Amino acid sequence: MNSNHHASFEIQPADIMSQLPTQFFATLVAKVGRLTSMGHDVINLGQGNPDMPTPSHIVSALKQSAENPLYHKYSPFTGYTFLKEAIAKRYKEDYNVDLDPETEVAILFGGKTGLVQLPQVLLNPGDLCLVPDPGYPDYWSGVALARAEMKFMPLLEEHAFLPDYKAISDRDRERAKLMFLNYPNNPTSATAPLSFYEETVSFAAQHGIVVASDFAYGGIGFDGQRPVSFLQANGAKDVGVEFYTLSKTYNMAGWRVGFALGNSKIISYINQLQDHIYVSLFGGIQAAAAEALTAPQTCVHDLVSAYQSRRDAFHEALDQIGWKTKKPEGSFFSWLPVPDGYTSSSFADLLLEQAHVVVAPGIGFGSHGEGYVRAGLLCSEDRLREAAERIGKLGVF
């Protein structure tokens, strides 16, 4: 027929498509797939996907709510009030933070959505955003979509993996309009004290910088320490918002439920943008999410103690092979220094090819991630011990 009739017609993407950051971890996934398909037993500590199922009382709440015909219609645009009240109640109980459910809470399709939307509602092309280095690469995506610019704030071990505001140049302080922070931190697993957030609030207020606190791992702190919320700092709501997700605290990564919390003006901008993209989450998921937040939090305590046991087993095994490491304070990641003579990528390749253990090279999180690899505590204690033993057999340490 006329199949070559329109051969000269070419689909051209918008310029922005070529400006998005390349997905560094896609290449890692491809390498892992190759080894697995060859029949090798690969221990994958490279990704951040929770491995345990969603607690059954939350799943039951979804099953029940799925039958409710009310939820088969469009949800209210900004989501159901009962879910916003549920997160406000959780923040009051856990952090003694007061949130107005109607004006200080936005429901998100997972935390990532809000992190990518925020630069789009606050930044004009050419505006400056401060991002942690190493940090979660999706911060870069939102900045790219806003056609804004980034300046990296180094997170160094000698500064407890907290940014040093004094090291930011005067010009960057004055230009910056937005700043991302993330504690418990991915990838370094560091936690932040309240004093750091208080310093952050005054720094942000002084220079007119909006603070975005990514609190994805807020539910996971070890040795009896509950991670501190940015919103616990005096005046935090005046200068910023916090992003919370159910993905990690309740093993609900696939459910895509998150929140932006705090400054009412920013919350209204996020809701306004979302009005143009979504009609809120399926009501059944909102009901199950409210159940997660308001039911007794036994499942969260159990989850944290499971991660703590894994952490202890893994780091004890690393100690035995002579790999000197620091135990994480929060999150479900271990941030491990690479031995002399290797880059983070060459060491990760060695572990993959020779020990069939997957770790994420630090360079994938920014230039200051060089010199480290990230391991996820996302398999059983036995598998974590075995991973350490396999690494030990390489005789590197």
C-alpha positions as CSV (number, residue, x, y, z in Angstrom):
1,M,0.0,0.0,0.0
2,N,1.3,3.5,0.8
3,S,3.6,2.5,3.7
4,N,6.4,4.8,2.6
5,H,4.1,7.6,1.6
6,H,5.1,9.8,4.5
7,A,8.7,8.7,4.9
8,S,9.9,12.3,5.3
9,F,7.7,12.9,8.3
10,E,9.9,12.8,11.4
11,I,8.8,13.0,15.1
12,Q,11.0,15.4,17.0
13,P,11.0,15.5,20.8
14,A,11.0,18.8,22.7
15,D,14.5,20.1,23.6
16,I,13.7,19.3,27.3
17,M,13.7,15.6,26.6
18,S,17.4,15.6,25.8
19,Q,18.2,17.7,28.9
20,L,16.8,15.2,31.4
21,P,19.5,13.4,33.4
22,T,20.3,9.9,32.1
23,Q,19.1,7.1,34.3
24,F,22.4,6.0,35.7
25,F,20.9,2.9,37.4
26,A,19.4,1.6,34.2
27,T,22.9,0.4,33.1
28,L,23.4,-1.3,36.4
29,V,20.1,-3.2,36.0
30,A,21.1,-4.3,32.5
31,K,24.5,-5.7,33.9
32,V,22.6,-7.6,36.6
33,G,20.1,-9.0,34.2
34,R,22.9,-10.3,32.0
35,L,24.5,-12.3,34.9
36,T,21.1,-13.6,36.2
37,S,20.1,-14.8,32.7
38,M,23.4,-16.8,32.6
39,G,22.2,-18.7,35.6
40,H,24.3,-17.0,38.3
41,D,23.0,-16.6,41.9
42,V,23.2,-12.8,42.2
43,I,22.7,-11.1,45.6
44,N,21.2,-7.7,44.7
45,L,22.0,-5.0,47.2
46,G,22.0,-2.3,44.5
47,Q,18.4,-1.1,44.5
48,G,16.2,0.7,47.0
49,N,13.0,-1.4,46.5
50,P,11.6,-2.7,49.9
51,D,11.5,-6.5,49.9
52,M,8.9,-7.2,52.5
53,P,5.1,-7.2,51.8
54,T,2.7,-4.5,52.8
55,P,1.2,-5.4,56.3
56,S,-2.0,-7.4,56.0
57,H,-4.3,-5.0,57.8
58,I,-3.5,-2.4,55.2
59,V,-4.1,-4.8,52.3
60,S,-7.4,-5.9,53.9
61,A,-8.5,-2.2,54.1
62,L,-7.9,-1.9,50.4
63,K,-9.9,-5.1,49.6
64,Q,-12.8,-3.8,51.6
65,S,-12.7,-0.3,50.2
66,A,-12.4,-1.5,46.6
67,E,-16.1,-2.7,47.1
68,N,-17.2,0.8,48.0
69,P,-19.0,2.3,44.9
70,L,-18.3,5.8,46.2
71,Y,-14.6,5.2,45.4
72,H,-15.4,4.1,41.8
73,K,-16.2,7.7,41.0
74,Y,-13.7,10.5,40.6
75,S,-12.1,11.4,43.9
76,P,-12.2,15.0,45.1
77,F,-9.5,16.9,43.3
78,T,-7.2,17.4,46.3
79,G,-8.0,14.0,47.8
80,Y,-10.3,12.9,50.7
81,T,-10.1,14.9,53.9
82,F,-9.9,11.7,56.0
83,L,-6.5,10.9,54.5
84,K,-5.2,14.5,55.1
85,E,-6.4,14.2,58.7
86,A,-4.7,10.8,59.1
87,I,-1.2,12.2,58.1
88,A,-1.8,15.2,60.4
89,K,-2.6,12.9,63.3
90,R,0.5,10.8,62.6
91,Y,2.8,13.9,62.6
92,K,1.2,15.1,65.8
93,E,1.8,11.7,67.5
94,D,5.3,11.1,66.1
95,Y,6.8,14.6,66.0
96,N,4.5,16.8,68.0
97,V,4.0,18.9,64.8
98,D,0.6,20.5,64.2
99,L,-0.6,20.5,60.6
100,D,-3.9,21.9,59.2
101,P,-5.2,19.1,57.0
102,E,-6.9,21.4,54.6
103,T,-4.2,24.0,53.9
104,E,-0.9,22.4,55.0
105,V,-1.2,18.9,53.4
106,A,-1.1,17.9,49.7
107,I,-1.7,14.3,48.7
108,L,0.9,13.0,46.1
109,F,1.2,10.1,43.8
110,G,4.2,8.9,45.7
111,G,6.9,11.2,47.2
112,K,8.9,11.3,43.9
113,T,6.0,13.1,42.2
114,G,6.2,16.0,44.7
115,L,9.9,16.2,44.5
116,V,9.8,16.6,40.8
117,Q,6.8,19.0,40.8
118,L,8.2,21.4,43.4
119,P,10.9,23.0,41.1
120,Q,8.2,23.3,38.4
121,V,5.9,25.4,40.7
122,L,8.7,27.5,42.3
123,L,11.5,28.0,39.7
124,N,11.7,30.0,36.5
125,P,14.2,29.1,33.8
126,G,17.7,30.0,35.0
127,D,16.7,30.1,38.7
128,L,19.1,28.3,41.0
129,C,18.4,25.2,43.2
130,L,20.9,23.8,45.8
131,V,21.0,20.0,45.8
132,P,22.9,17.6,48.0
133,D,25.9,15.8,46.5
134,P,25.7,12.8,46.8
135,G,21.9,12.8,46.5
136,Y,18.8,11.2,45.0
137,P,19.0,11.7,41.2
138,D,15.3,12.6,40.9
139,Y,16.0,16.1,42.4
140,W,17.9,16.7,39.2
141,S,14.9,15.7,37.1
142,G,12.6,18.3,38.6
143,V,15.2,21.0,38.2
144,A,15.7,20.0,34.6
145,L,12.0,20.1,33.8
146,A,11.8,23.6,35.3
147,R,14.8,24.6,33.1
148,A,16.5,25.8,36.2
149,E,20.1,25.5,37.3
150,M,21.7,23.4,40.0
151,K,24.6,23.9,42.4
152,F,25.8,21.0,44.4
153,M,26.2,21.1,48.2
154,P,28.9,18.5,49.1
155,L,28.0,16.0,51.9
156,L,31.4,15.1,53.4
157,E,32.1,12.5,56.1
158,E,34.1,14.9,58.2
159,H,31.0,17.1,58.3
160,A,28.7,14.2,59.3
161,F,27.3,14.2,55.7
162,L,25.4,17.5,56.4
163,P,25.8,20.4,54.0
164,D,28.1,23.2,55.2
165,Y,26.2,26.4,54.6
166,K,29.3,28.5,55.2
167,A,30.9,26.9,52.2
168,I,28.2,28.2,49.8
169,S,29.4,31.2,47.9
170,D,27.7,34.6,48.5
171,R,26.6,34.7,44.9
172,D,24.9,31.2,45.1
173,R,23.3,32.1,48.5
174,E,21.7,35.2,46.9
175,R,20.7,33.5,43.7
176,A,19.3,30.3,45.2
177,K,15.5,30.0,45.5
178,L,15.2,26.3,46.5
179,M,17.2,23.7,48.4
180,F,16.7,20.0,48.7
181,L,17.6,18.1,52.0
182,N,17.2,14.4,52.7
183,Y,17.6,12.8,56.2
184,P,17.8,9.9,57.0
185,N,19.9,10.3,53.9
186,N,20.0,8.3,50.7
187,P,22.7,7.3,49.9
188,T,24.9,8.1,53.0
189,S,22.4,6.8,55.6
190,A,23.3,9.8,57.9
191,T,20.6,11.4,60.1
192,A,20.2,15.1,61.0
193,P,19.8,16.6,64.5
194,L,17.2,19.2,65.3
195,S,20.0,21.8,65.7
196,F,20.9,21.3,62.0
197,Y,17.3,22.1,60.9
198,E,17.2,25.1,63.2
199,E,20.3,26.4,61.5
200,T,18.7,25.6,58.1
201,V,15.6,27.6,58.9
202,S,17.6,30.7,59.8
203,F,19.9,30.3,56.7
204,A,16.8,29.9,54.4
205,A,14.9,32.8,55.9
206,Q,18.0,35.1,55.7
207,H,18.6,34.3,52.0
208,G,15.0,33.7,50.8
209,I,15.5,30.0,50.0
210,V,12.6,27.6,50.1
211,V,13.6,24.3,51.9
212,A,12.4,21.0,50.6
213,S,12.9,18.2,53.1
214,D,12.7,14.7,51.6
215,F,11.7,12.6,54.6
216,A,11.2,9.4,52.7
217,Y,13.1,7.4,55.3
218,G,11.6,9.2,58.3
219,G,10.1,6.0,59.7
220,I,13.5,4.2,59.8
221,G,15.9,5.2,62.6
222,F,18.1,2.8,64.6
223,D,19.3,2.2,68.2
224,G,16.0,3.6,69.6
225,Q,16.4,7.0,67.8
226,R,13.4,8.4,65.9
227,P,14.6,10.5,63.0
228,V,13.9,14.2,63.4
229,S,11.4,15.9,61.1
230,F,12.4,19.3,59.5
231,L,8.9,20.5,60.6
232,Q,10.0,20.2,64.2
233,A,12.3,23.1,63.8
234,N,10.9,26.5,64.9
235,G,9.7,28.5,61.9
236,A,10.1,25.5,59.5
237,K,6.6,26.1,57.9
238,D,7.6,29.7,57.1
239,V,10.4,28.6,54.8
240,G,9.5,25.2,53.4
241,V,7.8,21.9,53.0
242,E,8.5,18.3,53.9
243,F,7.8,15.3,51.7
244,Y,6.6,12.1,53.4
245,T,5.8,8.8,51.7
246,L,4.3,5.5,52.8
247,S,6.7,3.6,50.5
248,K,9.3,2.8,53.1
249,T,7.6,3.1,56.5
250,Y,4.8,0.7,55.5
251,N,6.3,-1.3,52.6
252,M,3.9,0.4,50.2
253,A,6.3,1.4,47.5
254,G,4.1,0.2,44.7
255,W,1.0,1.9,46.1
256,R,2.3,5.4,45.2
257,V,1.0,7.4,48.2
258,G,2.9,10.4,49.5
259,F,2.4,13.9,51.0
260,A,3.8,17.4,50.8
261,L,3.4,19.0,54.3
262,G,4.1,22.5,55.6
263,N,4.0,26.0,54.0
264,S,0.4,26.6,53.0
265,K,1.3,28.7,49.9
266,I,3.6,26.0,48.5
267,I,0.9,23.4,49.2
268,S,-1.6,25.4,47.3
269,Y,0.8,25.7,44.3
270,I,1.4,21.9,44.3
271,N,-2.4,21.3,44.5
272,Q,-2.9,23.8,41.6
273,L,-0.4,22.0,39.4
274,Q,-1.9,18.6,40.3
275,D,-5.4,19.8,39.3
276,H,-4.1,20.0,35.8
277,I,-2.5,16.6,35.8
278,Y,-4.5,14.3,38.0
279,V,-7.8,13.7,39.7
280,S,-6.3,12.5,43.0
281,L,-5.7,8.9,44.0
282,F,-8.1,6.0,43.8
283,G,-10.3,6.3,46.9
284,G,-9.7,2.7,47.9
285,I,-6.0,3.4,48.2
286,Q,-6.7,6.6,50.1
287,A,-8.8,4.6,52.6
288,A,-6.0,1.9,53.0
289,A,-3.4,4.7,53.4
290,A,-5.5,6.2,56.2
291,E,-5.6,2.8,57.9
292,A,-1.8,2.6,57.7
293,L,-1.4,5.9,59.3
294,T,-4.1,5.6,62.0
295,A,-3.9,1.9,63.1
296,P,-1.5,0.9,65.9
297,Q,2.1,1.3,64.5
298,T,3.3,-2.2,65.6
299,C,4.1,-3.0,62.0
300,V,6.5,0.0,61.8
301,H,8.3,-1.0,65.0
302,D,8.6,-4.6,63.6
303,L,10.0,-3.3,60.3
304,V,12.6,-1.1,61.9
305,S,13.8,-3.9,64.2
306,A,14.0,-6.2,61.2
307,Y,16.2,-3.6,59.3
308,Q,18.3,-3.1,62.5
309,S,18.9,-6.9,62.8
310,R,20.0,-7.0,59.1
311,R,22.2,-4.0,59.6
312,D,23.9,-5.6,62.6
313,A,24.4,-8.9,60.9
314,F,25.8,-7.3,57.7
315,H,28.2,-5.0,59.4
316,E,29.4,-7.7,61.8
317,A,30.1,-9.9,58.7
318,L,31.9,-6.9,57.0
319,D,34.0,-6.5,60.1
320,Q,35.0,-10.1,59.9
321,I,36.3,-9.8,56.4
322,G,38.3,-6.7,57.4
323,W,36.1,-4.1,55.7
324,K,36.0,-1.2,58.1
325,T,32.7,0.5,57.8
326,K,30.3,2.7,59.7
327,K,26.9,1.4,60.7
328,P,23.9,3.4,59.3
329,E,21.9,5.6,61.8
330,G,18.8,5.5,59.6
331,S,17.3,4.5,56.2
332,F,17.9,0.9,54.9
333,F,21.2,1.7,53.2
334,S,24.8,1.1,54.1
335,W,27.4,3.6,52.7
336,L,30.6,1.8,52.4
337,P,34.1,3.2,51.7
338,V,35.8,1.7,48.6
339,P,39.3,0.2,49.2
340,D,42.4,1.9,47.8
341,G,43.1,1.4,44.1
342,Y,39.5,1.3,43.0
343,T,36.9,3.8,41.9
344,S,33.3,3.3,43.1
345,S,32.4,2.0,39.6
346,S,35.4,-0.3,39.2
347,F,34.9,-1.8,42.7
348,A,31.1,-2.3,42.0
349,D,32.0,-4.0,38.7
350,L,34.5,-6.3,40.6
351,L,31.9,-7.3,43.2
352,L,29.3,-7.9,40.4
353,E,31.6,-9.9,38.1
354,Q,33.6,-11.9,40.7
355,A,31.4,-12.1,43.8
356,H,28.0,-11.8,42.0
357,V,27.0,-9.1,44.6
358,V,25.3,-6.0,43.3
359,V,26.0,-2.6,45.0
360,A,25.4,0.9,43.6
361,P,28.5,2.9,42.8
362,G,28.6,6.2,44.7
363,I,29.4,8.2,41.6
364,G,25.8,7.6,40.4
365,F,24.6,9.9,43.2
366,G,27.0,12.8,42.3
367,S,30.7,13.5,42.2
368,H,31.1,13.5,46.0
369,G,29.7,10.0,46.1
370,E,33.0,8.8,44.6
371,G,34.9,6.6,47.0
372,Y,31.8,4.8,48.3
373,V,29.3,2.2,47.3
374,R,25.7,1.9,48.5
375,A,24.3,-1.4,49.7
376,G,20.6,-1.9,50.5
377,L,19.6,-3.9,53.5
378,L,16.8,-5.4,51.4
379,C,17.3,-9.2,51.7
380,S,17.5,-11.7,54.6
381,E,20.3,-11.6,57.2
382,D,21.6,-14.9,55.8
383,R,21.9,-13.4,52.3
384,L,23.6,-10.3,53.7
385,R,26.1,-12.4,55.5
386,E,26.7,-14.5,52.4
387,A,27.3,-11.3,50.4
388,A,30.0,-10.3,52.9
389,E,31.6,-13.7,52.7
390,R,31.7,-13.7,49.0
391,I,33.3,-10.3,49.0
392,G,35.8,-11.5,51.6
393,K,36.9,-14.4,49.3
394,L,38.2,-11.8,46.8
395,G,41.0,-11.0,49.2
396,V,40.7,-7.2,48.6
397,F,40.7,-6.4,52.4
